[in-house]
């Protein structure tokens, strides 16, 4: 939780004791704060406040988007979802759309096949096309702007899971997507709060029932401190982005990758030539024993790294993202993912590199 988000959360818990749906003054004050937060988020994203719903996080937002779309289309029209989406998009897409689901194939560079989308759009009009903004496993930036444009030309609704992009890169243009999801904990806000941009028409069907909140579109008391904290966090990240704070961090990550390849030549950076998030490195590592060994050894050295997707750590199955990109299972099994934060320094990247080289040398020495 970044200081601005913590401050907003603490202030909100003190200041807004009322429930935004209650009719008394305490409730009305809370409701006014909720409305103001919605206006502020809408201004940052570039969309109408009335299109934004508060949720418990991106998993709920993504489920809701797929559910609403599938209900509106009645499973008649197809739904096209990029093969490298987060499971919180892929699984509800399978559940709610069944046979109507088509996976947009991924290319070896980790981007969806644009020609596939373009040529199919000439022939048919699906109920929804879903492509995320940036991939959570590889960091590869996805061509969401191009696909949004193609969908617009054909009058097809476009959904973008912008969880990994928001707060790391400028949000310009994201508000134009018909559906858009995000969550606070990826940009310094609290866990368990997110949002969904969803068109007001056709009227959204709620996944949750039993309350009039969010204009009847999402039942349940809103997490006001979490919401105010989300908005404060995104505003703070926006300021650093406006000042170009991400450029230096991109160069530290690039320098780490270069040095890593030079000191451990067996390393292969996934989607090396693609534009990727400045905080994500996914690399096929030299084998040093069982798959989890890098994670365990780096953990002991003070670095929390991941194998596949962090959201499914402990899951031994090959990552669906790497599989869609055509990586061999033997390589995918050696992938380690490094993610930095805004607070990570250049020195910390360098210390990580030294730790990795040390671990590799130590293992090599033992096996002689
Ligand atoms: N979408 C993407 C791209 C993610 O990376 C994640 C989580 O890491 C989610 C959705 C799920 O978000 P949440 O943890 O808020 O449910």
Boltz pocket constraint, residues with backbone or C-beta under 6 A from the ligand:
constraints:
  - pocket:
      binder: B
      contacts: [[A, 56], [A, 57], [A, 58], [A, 59], [A, 60], [A, 62], [A, 86], [A, 88], [A, 132], [A, 134], [A, 135], [A, 136], [A, 161], [A, 163], [A, 164], [A, 183], [A, 192], [A, 193], [A, 194], [A, 311]]
      max_distance: 6.0
